[in-house]
Amino acid sequence: MRARKRVALALAVAMVFTACGDGDGDGGAAGGVGGDTREPITMARATWDTGFMQAAIYAALLEELGYEVSSPADLTRDANGFYPALARGEIDLWANGWFPLHDRYLTGTLVTGQTYERAITPIGTQVDNGALQGYLVDKQTADEYGITSMSDLADASIAQLFDDDGDGKADLIGCNEGWGCNLAITDHILELDWGGNVEQISGDYSDLMARVETKIANGEPALFYTWTPNWTVDRLRVGTDVVWLESPSLPDTEGTTTVSGLAGCASDPCDLGWVVNDIRAVANSDFLDDNPAVKRLLEVVQIPLDDIATQNAKMASADEYSDADIAADAHAWIEANRQLVDGWLATARG
């Protein structure tokens, strides 16, 4: 259905150009940009709030390029919901892909068991090799019991320090159901040496982490997963309140899992057991073919990790933070980087 709409719209635009005697797009709402179809863009954002500003920046850039863009806030999706909708052409793109964590969503499985590539394209590199993730524990418990690695939880007496529900297993605050990290943590529990003594606790991540903050403030043991950029490692000071734990990685892991100079880790380099990720925009492949100017823009946008972390900390410290506040942060970032942004837009326009 979406493909038919695009074809119809392209034919209608061509007829208008013929009637006007002008076949060149000028970048305005009625024209094309470098041969683009000019259908309004349907853009989503992830359910993790650490990616909200980036989504707003991309939407604003696309609007400056001359597109009508749906509000990403109106299509907030987890990874499990986003990627199938993207492949079906119901959504055009988002700015919140994590790779290789999200590699599992790039292929589908037929009823015969055969796999196939979905119509999904990760494009550009918003944050290059800077998105860390892994497991942390409160420093007080780590120091008292000499805990430096998740493998220490293979000892049932260590795991029971973090048992809140009395089942004998450590309660690991993990990821929301529907997030890629939720599935990855499940794989770790099933396959790694410490997994038999650990269970993942899922729910609303922000609410669960608020409980972690309270536990640590009260001097109680706490074990959790987090990623960067994320407000958690601003509010819970690494090396003072919490420490990173090393972990073995899954046997088939490809890519580096070690980080040098990581504060709050017992070893240097620190092996987190998770591949360091790139944050990337992800789009429907047919949409990119139809919109080369958008493709060129997505290829060049980069947002410094420190800028994302600063905004995340600001957002986390506020009692309330609206979508209007996030949009204001996005526009402020664009204006602070106007020369760079104008260069991206010039590249996109060809």
C-alpha positions as CSV (number, residue, x, y, z in Angstrom):
1,M,0.0,0.0,0.0
2,R,2.7,2.5,0.9
3,A,4.7,1.7,-2.3
4,R,1.5,2.4,-4.4
5,K,1.0,5.7,-2.6
6,R,4.6,6.7,-3.3
7,V,4.2,5.9,-7.0
8,A,0.9,7.8,-7.2
9,L,2.5,10.8,-5.5
10,A,5.5,10.7,-7.8
11,L,3.2,10.7,-10.8
12,A,1.2,13.5,-9.5
13,V,4.3,15.6,-8.8
14,A,5.6,14.9,-12.3
15,M,2.3,16.0,-13.8
16,V,2.5,19.3,-11.9
17,F,6.0,19.9,-13.0
18,T,5.0,19.2,-16.7
19,A,2.1,21.6,-16.4
20,C,4.3,24.3,-15.0
21,G,7.1,23.7,-17.5
22,D,9.6,23.2,-14.6
23,G,11.0,19.8,-13.8
24,D,13.7,20.9,-11.2
25,G,13.0,20.6,-7.5
26,D,14.0,23.7,-5.4
27,G,13.8,22.1,-2.0
28,G,10.5,23.6,-1.1
29,A,7.5,21.6,0.2
30,A,6.0,21.3,-3.2
31,G,9.2,20.4,-5.0
32,G,11.8,17.7,-4.8
33,V,15.2,17.7,-3.3
34,G,17.7,15.9,-5.5
35,G,14.9,13.7,-7.1
36,D,13.2,12.8,-3.8
37,T,9.5,11.8,-3.8
38,R,8.6,14.4,-1.2
39,E,6.2,12.2,0.7
40,P,5.9,13.3,4.3
41,I,8.4,11.4,6.5
42,T,7.1,9.1,9.3
43,M,9.7,9.1,12.0
44,A,9.8,7.2,15.2
45,R,11.9,7.4,18.4
46,A,13.0,4.8,20.9
47,T,11.4,4.3,24.3
48,W,14.7,5.0,26.1
49,D,14.8,8.7,26.9
50,T,18.5,8.9,26.4
51,G,17.8,9.0,22.7
52,F,15.0,11.6,22.7
53,M,17.2,14.6,21.9
54,Q,18.9,12.9,19.0
55,A,15.5,12.0,17.5
56,A,14.4,15.6,17.8
57,I,17.7,16.9,16.1
58,Y,17.2,14.6,13.1
59,A,13.6,15.6,12.7
60,A,14.5,19.3,12.8
61,L,17.3,18.8,10.3
62,L,14.9,17.0,7.9
63,E,12.5,19.9,8.3
64,E,15.3,22.3,7.4
65,L,15.9,20.2,4.3
66,G,12.3,21.0,3.3
67,Y,10.4,17.9,4.5
68,E,7.2,17.5,6.5
69,V,8.1,15.2,9.3
70,S,5.9,13.5,11.8
71,S,6.7,14.1,15.5
72,P,8.9,11.3,16.7
73,A,7.2,11.6,20.1
74,D,4.0,10.4,18.5
75,L,5.7,7.1,17.4
76,T,7.7,6.1,20.5
77,R,8.6,2.4,20.0
78,D,10.8,-0.3,21.5
79,A,13.1,-2.1,19.2
80,N,10.8,-5.2,18.9
81,G,8.0,-3.0,17.7
82,F,10.1,-0.5,15.6
83,Y,12.1,-2.8,13.3
84,P,9.2,-5.0,11.9
85,A,7.2,-1.8,11.3
86,L,10.2,-0.3,9.5
87,A,10.6,-3.3,7.3
88,R,7.0,-3.2,6.4
89,G,7.3,0.5,5.3
90,E,4.9,1.7,8.1
91,I,7.7,3.8,9.5
92,D,10.5,5.5,7.5
93,L,13.3,5.9,10.0
94,W,14.6,6.6,13.5
95,A,17.9,7.9,15.0
96,N,18.2,5.3,17.7
97,G,19.9,2.2,16.3
98,W,22.6,0.5,18.4
99,F,24.9,-1.8,16.4
100,P,25.9,-4.6,16.7
101,L,23.3,-4.9,19.5
102,H,20.4,-4.5,17.0
103,D,21.9,-6.7,14.3
104,R,19.4,-9.4,15.2
105,Y,16.6,-7.1,13.8
106,L,18.2,-6.9,10.3
107,T,17.1,-10.4,9.3
108,G,13.8,-12.3,9.4
109,T,12.9,-15.9,9.5
110,L,10.5,-17.7,7.2
111,V,8.3,-20.5,8.4
112,T,10.7,-22.9,6.7
113,G,13.4,-21.7,9.1
114,Q,15.3,-19.9,6.3
115,T,16.5,-16.4,7.0
116,Y,16.2,-13.4,4.8
117,E,17.4,-9.8,4.8
118,R,14.8,-7.3,5.8
119,A,14.3,-4.0,4.0
120,I,16.3,-2.2,6.7
121,T,19.4,0.0,6.3
122,P,21.6,1.3,9.2
123,I,23.0,4.5,7.8
124,G,25.6,7.0,8.9
125,T,27.3,6.9,12.4
126,Q,25.8,9.3,14.9
127,V,28.2,8.2,17.6
128,D,31.2,6.2,16.6
129,N,32.4,3.4,18.9
130,G,31.4,5.3,22.0
131,A,28.3,3.6,23.3
132,L,29.4,1.5,26.3
133,Q,27.2,-1.0,28.1
134,G,27.6,-3.5,30.9
135,Y,27.0,-4.4,34.5
136,L,27.6,-2.3,37.6
137,V,27.4,-2.9,41.4
138,D,27.4,-0.5,44.4
139,K,31.0,0.2,45.4
140,Q,30.4,-0.6,49.1
141,T,29.4,-4.2,48.4
142,A,32.1,-4.6,45.8
143,D,34.8,-3.4,48.2
144,E,33.5,-5.5,51.1
145,Y,33.3,-8.7,49.2
146,G,36.0,-8.2,46.6
147,I,33.6,-8.3,43.7
148,T,35.2,-7.3,40.4
149,S,33.5,-9.5,37.8
150,M,30.1,-10.9,37.1
151,S,31.8,-14.3,37.3
152,D,32.1,-13.7,41.0
153,L,28.3,-14.3,41.1
154,A,28.9,-17.9,40.1
155,D,29.5,-18.2,43.8
156,A,25.9,-18.6,45.2
157,S,26.9,-16.8,48.5
158,I,27.9,-13.7,46.5
159,A,24.8,-13.8,44.3
160,Q,22.5,-14.0,47.3
161,L,23.8,-10.6,48.4
162,F,21.6,-9.1,45.6
163,D,18.6,-11.4,46.2
164,D,15.6,-9.1,46.9
165,D,12.8,-11.7,46.5
166,G,14.2,-14.6,48.5
167,D,14.6,-17.1,45.6
168,G,18.4,-17.4,46.1
169,K,19.2,-15.6,42.8
170,A,20.8,-12.2,42.4
171,D,18.2,-9.7,41.1
172,L,19.8,-7.9,38.2
173,I,18.0,-4.7,37.2
174,G,18.0,-5.1,33.4
175,C,16.1,-3.7,30.4
176,N,12.5,-3.2,29.4
177,E,10.9,-6.0,27.6
178,G,11.1,-5.2,23.9
179,W,14.6,-3.7,24.1
180,G,17.5,-5.4,22.4
181,C,19.5,-5.3,25.7
182,N,16.8,-7.3,27.4
183,L,17.3,-10.1,24.9
184,A,21.1,-9.9,25.2
185,I,21.0,-10.1,29.0
186,T,18.7,-13.2,28.7
187,D,21.3,-14.7,26.4
188,H,24.1,-13.9,28.9
189,I,22.1,-15.6,31.7
190,L,21.5,-18.7,29.7
191,E,25.1,-19.1,28.4
192,L,27.6,-17.4,30.8
193,D,29.2,-18.9,33.9
194,W,27.4,-16.6,36.3
195,G,23.9,-16.9,34.7
196,G,22.6,-19.7,36.8
197,N,22.6,-17.6,39.9
198,V,21.1,-14.4,38.3
199,E,17.7,-13.3,37.1
200,Q,16.9,-10.2,35.1
201,I,14.3,-7.8,36.6
202,S,12.4,-6.0,33.9
203,G,10.0,-3.1,34.0
204,D,10.2,0.6,33.4
205,Y,13.9,1.2,33.4
206,S,13.7,4.7,34.9
207,D,11.5,3.5,37.8
208,L,13.7,0.6,38.5
209,M,16.8,2.7,38.5
210,A,15.2,5.1,40.9
211,R,14.9,2.2,43.3
212,V,18.5,1.4,42.7
213,E,19.4,4.9,43.7
214,T,17.4,4.6,46.9
215,K,19.0,1.2,47.7
216,I,22.5,2.6,47.3
217,A,21.7,5.7,49.3
218,N,20.5,3.4,52.1
219,G,23.7,1.3,51.9
220,E,22.0,-1.7,50.4
221,P,23.5,-4.0,47.7
222,A,22.5,-3.2,44.1
223,L,23.3,-4.8,40.8
224,F,22.2,-3.3,37.5
225,Y,22.8,-2.9,33.7
226,T,23.3,0.4,32.1
227,W,24.7,2.1,29.0
228,T,26.4,5.3,28.0
229,P,25.3,8.0,27.3
230,N,22.9,7.6,30.2
231,W,21.9,9.7,33.2
232,T,22.6,6.8,35.5
233,V,26.3,7.2,35.4
234,D,25.9,10.9,36.2
235,R,23.6,10.5,39.2
236,L,25.4,7.4,40.5
237,R,29.1,8.4,40.4
238,V,31.3,5.7,38.9
239,G,34.2,5.0,41.2
240,T,32.5,6.6,44.1
241,D,28.9,5.2,44.3
242,V,29.2,2.3,41.8
243,V,31.8,0.3,39.9
244,W,31.9,-1.5,36.6
245,L,32.1,-5.3,36.6
246,E,34.0,-7.2,34.1
247,S,32.3,-10.2,32.4
248,P,33.1,-12.9,30.0
249,S,31.4,-12.4,26.6
250,L,29.3,-14.8,24.6
251,P,31.3,-17.4,22.7
252,D,30.2,-16.0,19.2
253,T,30.8,-12.4,20.1
254,E,32.5,-10.4,17.3
255,G,34.1,-7.0,18.0
256,T,35.9,-5.4,20.9
257,T,34.5,-5.8,24.4
258,T,37.4,-4.1,26.2
259,V,37.7,-0.4,27.1
260,S,40.9,1.3,28.2
261,G,41.0,3.9,30.9
262,L,37.4,3.2,32.1
263,A,37.0,4.8,35.6
264,G,35.5,2.5,38.2
265,C,36.7,-0.8,36.8
266,A,39.2,-3.1,38.6
267,S,41.2,-3.8,35.5
268,D,42.6,-1.7,32.7
269,P,41.7,-2.4,30.0
270,C,38.3,-3.4,31.3
271,D,36.5,-6.3,29.6
272,L,32.8,-5.5,29.9
273,G,31.6,-8.6,27.9
274,W,29.6,-6.3,25.7
275,V,30.8,-5.0,22.3
276,V,31.2,-1.3,22.2
277,N,28.4,0.0,20.0
278,D,27.9,2.6,17.3
279,I,24.7,4.7,17.5
280,R,23.2,5.0,14.0
281,A,20.2,6.1,12.2
282,V,18.2,3.3,10.6
283,A,15.8,3.6,7.7
284,N,13.6,1.6,5.4
285,S,15.7,0.7,2.4
286,D,13.0,1.6,-0.2
287,F,12.5,5.0,1.5
288,L,16.2,5.8,1.1
289,D,16.1,4.8,-2.6
290,D,13.1,7.2,-3.0
291,N,14.8,10.0,-1.1
292,P,18.5,10.4,-2.0
293,A,18.7,13.8,-0.2
294,V,17.6,12.2,3.0
295,K,20.1,9.4,2.5
296,R,22.9,11.9,2.0
297,L,21.9,13.8,5.2
298,L,21.8,10.7,7.3
299,E,25.2,9.6,6.1
300,V,26.9,12.7,7.5
301,V,25.1,13.6,10.8
302,Q,27.3,13.1,13.9
303,I,26.4,14.2,17.5
304,P,29.2,14.2,20.1
305,L,28.7,11.7,22.9
306,D,29.5,14.4,25.5
307,D,26.7,16.6,24.1
308,I,24.2,13.8,24.5
309,A,25.4,13.0,28.0
310,T,25.1,16.7,29.0
311,Q,21.5,16.9,27.8
312,N,20.7,13.5,29.5
313,A,22.0,14.8,32.8
314,K,20.0,18.0,32.5
315,M,16.9,16.1,31.7
316,A,17.4,13.6,34.5
317,S,17.9,16.4,37.1
318,A,14.6,18.1,36.3
319,D,11.3,17.2,38.1
320,E,9.5,17.4,34.8
321,Y,10.8,17.4,31.2
322,S,8.4,17.8,28.3
323,D,8.7,17.0,24.6
324,A,8.8,20.8,24.1
325,D,11.8,21.0,26.4
326,I,13.5,18.2,24.4
327,A,12.7,20.0,21.1
328,A,14.2,23.2,22.6
329,D,17.4,21.3,23.4
330,A,17.6,20.0,19.9
331,H,17.2,23.4,18.3
332,A,19.7,24.9,20.7
333,W,22.2,22.2,19.7
334,I,21.6,22.9,16.0
335,E,22.1,26.7,16.5
336,A,25.3,26.1,18.5
337,N,26.6,24.0,15.6
338,R,25.1,26.0,12.8
339,Q,28.1,26.1,10.5
340,L,28.5,22.3,10.8
341,V,24.8,21.8,10.2
342,D,24.7,24.0,7.2
343,G,27.5,22.0,5.7
344,W,25.4,18.8,6.2
345,L,22.4,20.4,4.6
346,A,24.5,21.5,1.6
347,T,25.8,18.0,1.2
348,A,22.2,16.6,1.4
349,R,21.0,19.0,-1.3
350,G,23.8,17.9,-3.6
